[in-house]
Amino acid sequence: MLNNLPGSGTRDAGSGIRDAGSGTRDAGSGTRDAGSGTRDAGSATRDAGSGAENAESPNPSSRRGLLFVVSAPSGTGKTTVVERLVQVIPDLSLSRSYTSRQKRVGEADGVDYNFITRTRFEQMIAADDFLEWAEVFGNLYGTCAVDAERDLAAGRDVVLVIDVQGARQVRIRYDGTVGIFVMPPSFATLEQRLRGRSKDPEPAIQRRLQTARDEVAAFAEYDYVVVNEALDACVDRMRAIVLAERARLRCTAGIAERIVRTFRESS
């Protein structure tokens, strides 16, 4: 259930990095680590419309959708991982953020972000339309509550790719959020990835690295931790998390009760 709480905070926006996913487990205080073996390359990218995957799809009429929140430092490759994830799991959608910034070369409205004017964004803030929002380096970013609620009410699961502060806002506003924190293998690996982006000046790199130091310290606020090392393995682990959450009693109680009734009626 969504409560009325204005959004705020900061996010590291527009990093645009498309890095590799994860493969190794990580243990954290108060966090669950999703176990999943590493598969051959490409195994995670099976056709979402295949019979096997359809068996893993929830019945939209039987339950409310789950809300997954994925956070990671800029440069970890979380967007690439989640984009692949929604391709291989049915009834799982990626919520696109709204932003007041200008489109960059290669970006498309409704694909990378929902691009709107700053005036329109501020109107949406005033109307409490955002599940969470932030101003970063003079630009506004946010997740529209109505968009997320539409999918959740229809029984579709939704993934938000947002920063630590945004995730905190969502947890306050929405009960039952499933949090996944994606970590780089090390600080050195993250720095190498960030420096590989020649368009970023040194001050921007240092700013992102400092933000990363603060963000990784928040991993224990999440339900799962996945270390980002190899794309296919990371997608497999994230897929395991989604399927495990779909099998929890809060999602399957209705189905189980219907099956139990068939046993009672047969006696």
TAMOVEN-V210803 format. One record per helix or strand. SS is the DSSP state (a for helix, b for strand). FROM is the first residue (numbers start at 1). TO is the last residue. Records with the same first field share a line. If there is no record, write none. Layout:
SS=FROM-TO / FROM-TO
This chain:
b=2-2 / 24-25 / 32-32 / 67-72 / 92-94 / 98-99 / 109-109 / 113-115 / 130-136 / 139-144 / 157-161 / 174-174 / 178-184 / 224-228
a=43-45 / 51-54 / 78-88 / 118-126 / 145-153 / 164-173 / 187-195 / 202-216 / 219-221 / 231-246 / 249-266
